[in-house]
């Protein structure tokens, strides 16, 4: 470089969200070295802001404000990892600005609006739970959910007719559109298919089991465990058919599938990386940098199938375990370094800062952190993760007002 010449301008990437669900991608963007990362989140203390060059305290759902920021910063790409609704925000803004994006606005709408997704999957003959129409009384048991929210928000498992009215009320309260969706309950294990598509070729990367447990020190905890002990092949087939039906030809997909007595049923497909450190688990298992691939397609870089496929599994077992403290106000977290020193533990992440209030089973909000562990097999990996979890101590004030 000529002395006195200005430094080359780095490529600007706009990341929608800077919370726990976006941590892995933000870290991957920082590791590239050639990117200037602009992150937006409505929480000024969002944990992922530590990996951003520029922080904007803006809701990821405020599309007008996000677009103004994207234009003023002259970003080269927009990405929305770990969260559903901003996927549509990113796709629409990218389309209006003429930026590269793995999916268009119409496809993003199908991926983020459950009723539209259900209609398209039904038209394509993709296996899914039965949806009860307006005015139709759902059979019990059933699942009632907000049609335009992700994960567990507004979701209730109804096992008694007397619970139905309250479940509908909870879903409507959480819904952006003031509506609800009632579906049959598919009895069977739930698995997640993490995949990446290049020019219409769907490549499955991992199939993980979704586990719930109750460690005494932490209340209810969720874990993603690999490899699946269930029918992974049928889950992959259902996820592939869902991606094809929705027109997703490029980029990551995160598909939740229930393996019922009559076969697989697609619960939901998201056109993004998962929000539970799924991409980091994929990399630990396969060596495929799923976060890096997601960044690449957001910038218009076309990865080859060889890059996506990777090599044979690098480990025999892996799992992500979430840390859930008791109710109260968080005062301090102790021994995270001791937990990270447990053999097989790749990392321990603590999300919440002192002052955060943990309530009774607030779904995603009750997670205080997570652990990624690998082992000689699946149970060994989960055992290492649980030992690490037992080392972490959350100092919580249960009586704080």
URPE-V328772 format. One record per pair of residues at least 12 apart in sequence whose C-alpha atoms are under 7 Angstrom apart, sorted by the first residue. I is the first residue (numbers start at 1). GAP is how many residues later the second one is. If there is no record, write none. Layout:
i: {I/I}
gap: {GAP/GAP}
This chain:
i: {10/10/10/11/11/11/11/12/12/12/12/12/13/13/13/13/13/13/13/13/14/14/14/14/14/14/14/15/15/15/15/15/15/16/16/16/16/16/16/16/17/17/17/17/18/18/18/18/18/18/18/19/19/19/20/20/20/21/21/21/21/22/22/22/22/23/24/24/24/25/26/26/27/28/28/30/36/37/37/37/38/38/38/38/39/39/39/39/40/40/40/40/40/40/41/41/41/41/41/42/42/42/43/44/47/60/61/63/67/76/76/77/77/77/77/78/78/78/79/79/81/81/82/82/82/82/83/84/84/84/85/87/88/88/88/88/91/91/91/91/92/100/100/100/101/101/101/102/102/102/102/103/103/107/107/110/111/111/111/112/112/113/113/114/114/115/120/120/121/121/124/126/126/127/127/127/128/128/128/129/129/129/129/129/130/130/131/131/131/132/132/138/140/140/140/140/141/141/141/141/141/142/142/142/142/142/142/142/143/143/143/143/143/143/143/144/144/144/144/144/144/144/144/144/145/145/145/145/146/146/146/146/146/146/146/147/147/147/148/148/149/152/153/154/154/154/155/168/186/186/187/188/188/188/189/189/190/190/190/190/190/190/191/191/191/191/191/191/191/192/192/192/192/192/192/192/193/193/193/193/193/193/193/193/194/194/194/194/194/195/195/195/196/196/196/197/197/197/197/198/198/198/198/199/199/200/200/201/202/203/204/205/206/207/207/207/207/208/208/208/208/208/209/209/209/209/210/210/210/211/211/218/218/218/218/219/219/219/220/221/221/221/222/222/223/223/223/223/224/224/224/225/225/225/225/226/226/226/226/227/227/234/235/235/238/238/239/251/251/252/252/252/252/253/253/253/253/253/254/254/254/254/254/254/255/255/255/256/256/279/285/285/285/285/286/286/286/286/286/287/288/288/288/315/315/316/316/316/316/317/317/317/317/317/317/318/318/318/318/318/318/319/319/319/319/319/320/320/320/320/321/321/321/321/322/322/322/322/323/323/323/323/323/324/324/324/325/325/327/327/327/327/328/328/328/328/328/328/328/328/329/329/329/329/329/329/329/329/330/330/330/330/330/330/330/331/331/331/331/331/332/332/332/333/333/333/334/334/334/335/335/335/336/336/338/339/339/339/339/340/342/342/344/344/344/344/345/345/345/345/345/346/346/347/347/348/348/348/349/349/349/350/350/350/351/351/352/371/372/373}
gap: {24/25/26/23/24/25/65/23/24/25/63/64/22/23/24/25/62/63/64/65/23/24/25/61/63/64/65/23/24/25/63/64/65/23/24/25/44/63/64/70/22/23/24/43/21/22/23/28/29/30/31/27/28/29/27/28/331/61/254/255/256/26/59/60/253/25/253/256/267/266/22/25/24/263/264/21/17/15/16/17/14/15/16/17/13/15/16/17/15/16/17/18/19/20/15/16/17/18/19/15/16/17/14/13/304/26/25/26/26/23/223/22/23/221/222/12/16/220/216/219/191/192/190/191/192/193/192/28/66/186/27/21/17/20/21/24/12/13/14/17/13/198/199/200/196/197/199/148/149/195/196/145/147/139/140/136/158/159/160/36/158/34/35/33/34/32/125/126/121/124/121/115/116/137/138/139/137/138/139/54/55/57/136/138/53/54/51/52/53/50/51/44/18/19/20/21/17/18/19/43/44/15/16/17/40/41/42/43/13/14/15/39/40/41/42/12/13/23/24/27/36/37/38/39/26/35/36/37/25/26/28/29/33/34/35/28/33/34/27/28/26/211/21/16/17/20/16/12/72/74/73/70/71/72/69/70/19/20/66/67/68/69/16/17/18/19/65/66/67/15/16/17/62/63/64/65/13/14/15/43/46/61/62/63/12/13/59/60/61/57/58/59/55/56/57/52/53/54/55/51/52/53/107/50/51/49/50/48/38/106/32/77/76/19/20/21/25/16/17/18/19/20/15/16/17/19/13/14/15/12/13/105/106/107/108/105/106/107/104/101/102/103/99/100/96/97/98/99/95/96/97/93/94/95/153/91/92/93/152/90/151/30/22/29/26/28/16/43/46/19/20/21/42/16/17/18/19/20/15/16/17/18/19/20/13/14/15/12/13/12/28/29/30/33/24/25/26/27/28/23/20/21/22/59/60/59/60/61/62/57/58/59/60/61/64/55/56/57/60/63/64/53/54/55/62/63/50/51/52/53/49/50/51/64/45/47/48/49/44/45/46/47/66/42/43/44/43/69/31/32/33/71/29/30/31/68/69/70/71/72/26/27/28/29/67/68/69/71/24/25/26/27/65/66/67/23/24/64/65/66/22/62/63/60/61/62/58/59/60/56/57/58/12/56/53/49/50/52/53/48/42/46/29/30/31/40/27/28/29/39/40/26/27/24/25/22/23/24/20/21/22/18/19/20/17/18/16/14/13/12}
